[in-house]
Amino acid sequence: MDFGEVPMKPEMMAAAYGSLKYSFHFYTHSGSVWRVTWAHPEFGQVLASCSFDRTAVVWEEIVGESNDKLRGQSHWVKRTTLVDSRTSVTDVKFAPKHMGLMLATCSADGVVRIYEAPDVMNLSQWSLQHEISCKLSCSCISWNPSSSRAHSPMIAVGSDDNSPNILAKVQIYEYNENTRKYAKAETLMTVTDPVHDIAFAPNLGRSFHILAVATKDVRIFTLKPVRKELTTSGGLTKFEIQIVAQFDNHNSQVWRVSWNITGTVLASSGDDGCVRLWKANYMDNWKCTGILKGNGSPVSGSSQQGMFNASLGSANTSLQNSLNGSAAGRYFFPPLDSPRAGSRWSSYAQLLPPPPLIEHSCDADTANLQYPHPSRRYISQPLNLLPENEGV
């Protein structure tokens, strides 16, 4: 990435999503840009970036301008620059849309700041609503996307602090309606290595939360709220935290984790140059379902097992569906378990994705799976014609 530049590289995006047109690039920071994030489309084409230069910037795409040169053309304009941080701003995330147009930043000085745009039609005005002192250098943040009224607004904070005095690297903060402030609800004591990324899974009706952590490996946690009668009235929610999966398949540092829109498939990327997909089967056992190399070359070698070995999952969505949640992708993953004859999965037995898309399955024993065809055959019978004097 160029110094201070927010680029859009069409050759990389076109390889994944088809033909794309180069849109725009702009120099917005005086230092390296760490992250960019999109707001929900409900608020228009809005994105934010954060940088080593201690600022976060909000941009908006508009159409038309007062001068003739840009009239009728779409272009990006800088709406505001947030300058409250005194150190590098390491992450920036828009809040879930049900919370309104809010933006959270975290910085190396250990402070999480939450801003709000009181008027979504005027993005040049942002007010600082909350400052959360985490007492450790912050590297990444993630909003809990749950819109349920039973769940208070929640944000997870990760740290890459290498100080020996800082052990737990993940903290969970929850909004308290009584104090109208964010307070620390939980700490993931088992995460002691530097955290590079963190991501809550979309909820979609679950009574608990799922959190993915990118550190020296991939870890997946569940946070189950303790019954209300066991918690202090009006206080913070207490959670039963369990680690449900931990994978070291990357054999290197893991830098990013991202969920699909349904929260069922997790994508991770690491220093090994691969994107790996993880999915749980009906027994809630997580398994690697595919590997994609960035340069397009096939993945060679034998299967790699994670620390949590489990039976193969059920049907898996395609790579494109896994990343964007679309149900209309070009490819459909067949079930990894052999379908029963006559089951609804047996008809998908021959719909294998082409080799260039998914280069290698994480388990060698799935390469030669045979999917039986339905044993039942239905023979259509010809329709009997009605006599001419009958019928409607």
N, C-alpha and C positions, 0 to 999 in steps of 0.2 A: 504494500500500500504506500502510495506516495505521501510525502510529508504534508500533513494537514489537509489531505484531499479525501473527499467522499466519492469514490468511483463507482460506476456501474459498468461491469465488464460484460459486454453482450456475448462474447465468444463462450464464456463459461455458462451463462444463463441459458443461451440457446441450446447448448449441448444437453441440458437437463429438461428443458421445457419446449423445445422447438424453435422456430424462427422468431427472433426478437429484434427490435430496432433500437439502436443506440439512442438514448434519450437525452441525458444531461450529465454534466459533472461540474463540480464547483469546489473552490478552495474556501473553506470556512473556518479552519483552525490554524493556529500557528505552531502546532505540535502534532504528534502522531494521533490519529483517530482510533480509539479503542473499540467503540461499538456504535451501531446504528439500529434504530428500532422504528417500526411503523405504529401509528395510532390506528384505532379501529376505523374502517371505512365510513362509519356513521358520521365521523367528524371531518370527512374529506380526505384529500391526499396530504397527510401530515406525517413528517418523520422528525426524529430527534437524533442527535449525535453527541458523543462525549469525547474528551480529548485529554492528552497529557498537559495541555495548556491551561488546565484548571477550569474549563468552562463546559457548559452543555448548550447546544444550539437547537432551536426549533425552526423547522422549515415547512413551507406550505407551497403546494403546486397550484397555480392560478392560471386562468385563461384570459388573454387580453391585457392590454396596457394602454396608458394614455398616449404613448408615442406610436407612430405608424409602424415602426420596425417590428414591434412585438404584438401588434394588434391581431387578435384571432389565434395566436399561438400560445401553447401552454409552456410555462416556465416556472422555476422555483425561486421563491423569495425568502430571505431570512426574516423571521418574525420576531424572534427575541434571542438574547444571549443571557444565560443564567450564570452569574459570576460569584455566587456565595462561597464556593469552595476555595480553600487556600492551598490545596494540593491537587494532584491529578484526579480527574473524575473518571472512574474505572468502569462504570456501567450506568445505563439509563434505560428505564422501562416505563411504558405507558400502563396505567391501571386498567383493569377490566372495564368495559364500556358502561356497565351498570353503575359504576362509581362516578361517572362523569369524566370529563377530560382532565385527568390528573397524570402527573409525571413524577417518577421517583428517580433519584440519582444517588450513587454511593461514591465515596472518594477514599483515597489512601489514608486520610487522617481519621478514618473510622466513623464518619458521620453519614447517615442516610437522610436525605432531604426530600420532602414530598411537596410538590407544587400543584396548584390548581388554576385553571383558566376559568374565571367566573363567567366570561362571555365567550362561548365557542365561536362566535362570529368575529371576535377580535383577539387573535392569537398573539398580539404584541403585549398583552397584559397577563402576567402570571404572578400569583401571590404565593409566598412560602407559607405552607400550612403547618408542617411538622418538621422537627429536627430530632433524629434518633441517634444518640451517642452509643455506638457499639463497643467502644473501648478496644477495638482491634482493627487493623487495616482491612478495608473492605475491597473485595475483588469482583463480586457479582451479586445480583439481587433477582428475586422472582416474586411476582404477585401471585396469590392464590386466586385463580379465576372463578371460583365458586360464587354463584349469584344467589345461593340459598340464604334466606333470612336466618336460618339456624346457624350460619357460619359468619362470624364477624370478619371484617377485612383483615387480611393476614399477608405478611411479607417475609420471605426467607432471605437471609443474608449469608454469603459465603466469604471466607477470608483466605488469602494466600500468605498470611503472615508466617514467617519462618522463626519467629522468636520462640525460644524454648519455654517461655512463661505462658505462651498461648497454646493450650492443648486442643480444646474443642473449636472446630473451624466453621461450624454452621449454627446459626441462631435463628429462632422463629419469633417474630414480633406480631402481636395481635392488637387490634384497636379496641380500647375499652370505652364503652358508651358512657360510663359514669364519669371518668376523668377526661374524656375526649382526647386521649393521648394514646400513642402506641407504647406498649410495654412488652418486655421479653416474656414470652410464654414458655418456650422450651429451648433446650440446647442439645444438639446431637453430639453426645460425648464420644461416640465411637469414631467420628471423623476427625482425625488428628493430623492428616496430611494437607498440604495446601490445596485449596479448592479453586478451580478455574471457572466453573460454571455450575448453575443450579437451576432447576426448573420444576415447578408444580405442574402436575398433569391436569388437563381439563376434567371437571368433576362429573358432569352429566348424570346426576342423581345418586352418586355414591354417598354413603353416610360417613366416609372417611376420606382422607387426602393421600395422594401419592406424590412423593418428592424424589426427583433424580438428582444425583450429585456427580459431577465430573472432577475427579482428583487423580491419583495415580492409577485408578481403575474406575469402573462404572458401578455405582451403588444406587439401589432403589429402596426407598423407605415408605412405610405406611404410617400415617398418623391417625389414630382412631380416638375420637373424643371420649373422655370418661363421662359416665352418666351424670346428668345434671345434679342429682341429689348428692353426689359424692364430691362436688366442687363447691367452692365458696360462692354464696349468693352474690351476684353482681360482679364477681371477680373474673379473672382470666380463665379461659378454657384449659383444662389439663388433658394431655394426650398420652395414649399408650403407643409408644414408638417401637416399631420393629423393622429390622432390615430383612427384606424379602428376597433380594438378589444382589450378588456382587460378582462382577466379571472382570478378569484381567486379560481378556483376549487381545486387547490392543498391544499388550506388552510394552507400554510406554505411557507417557502422560496423556490423559484425556482432556481435551480443551473445550469441547462443546457438547451439550446434550439438548435435544429438542423433541417435543411430543407432537404426534399428529393431532388433528382437531378433535378426535374422540378420546384421546388419552389412553389408547390401547397399544400403540406402537411407539417405541422410543428409538431415536437415532442418535448415535454418538460418533464423534470424530476424534482422532488422536494423532500422535506423532508417527504412527505407522503408515500414514497416508491413506487410511481407509475410513469409510463410513459404514458402520455396522448397525443393523436393525435388530431390536429386541422386542419380543412379544410373549405374553403369558398365555398358557393354555387354560382349559376349563378347570384345571386343578390349581390355578394360580401359580404354576411353576414357570419361571421366565426362561426363555431360550433365545439364542441368536438365530435369526431366520434368514439372514442374507448379508453379504459383504459387497460393497461397491468401492472400487479403487478410483482415485481421482484422475489418473492418467488413462483410464480405460483398458489397461492391460489386464489379462486374467490373473486371478489370485492362485498361486501355486502352493502346494504343501498339503499336509493332512489337516484334519479337523482339530479345532481348539475347543476345549471344554472350559466353561467358567467354573467358578468355585461352587456354584449351586447347580448341580446336575439334575436334570428333570426330564420327564418324558416329553416327546415332541408335542408341540401345540396343535391346535386345530387350524382352521383355514386362516391364511395370512393374506393381507392385502398387498397389492403391488407396491413397488418402491415409490411411484408417484403418489399413489393413494396414501401411503404411509406418511409422507411428508406434508401433504396438503389436505388430507382428509376427504378427498373427492371420491365419490362412488362411481365416477364415470371414466376411470383411467383406461389406458389401452390394454393393460395386462392384468391378469388375475392370478394370484398365487394359488396353486392347488393345495389341498390339505396335506400336511406332512404325515398325518396318521392315515393308514390305508383305509379308505372308505368302505363301508359295508355295501354289498351288492343291493341295488335298489334304493340306496340312501340318496339324499338330495345332493351330496357332494360327488357322487360317482360320475355325474355328467360333466364335471369340471376336470376329469382325470387327464384329458389330453390338452388342456389349455395351459401349457407350460410357457413361461416367459422365455424370450430369446436369450442365448448365453451372454451376449454383450451387456445386457441390463444387470443381471445378477450373476456375477462371475463364479461364485462359489458358495455352496451351502456350508454352514458351520459344522455339519455332521456328515462324515463321509458315507455313513450307512444309509443316507437318504437319497444318494445319487441314483441308485438302481431300484427305487421303489416301483412296483407295478400296481397299477390301479385297475381293479376288475371292473368290467362293464356290468350294467344291470342284467340280472338273470331273467327279468320279466320282459316279455315283449307284448306290446299291445297292437293288435291288428284292427285297423279301422274297417267298419262294415259299411257297405254302400247304403245310401238313404233310399227308402221306398217312396216312389212318387205317389202322390195322392191322385185319385181319379179326378177328371176334369170337373165333375159336378160337386166336388167336395173342396173344402179349404175355405179360406177367407176371401 
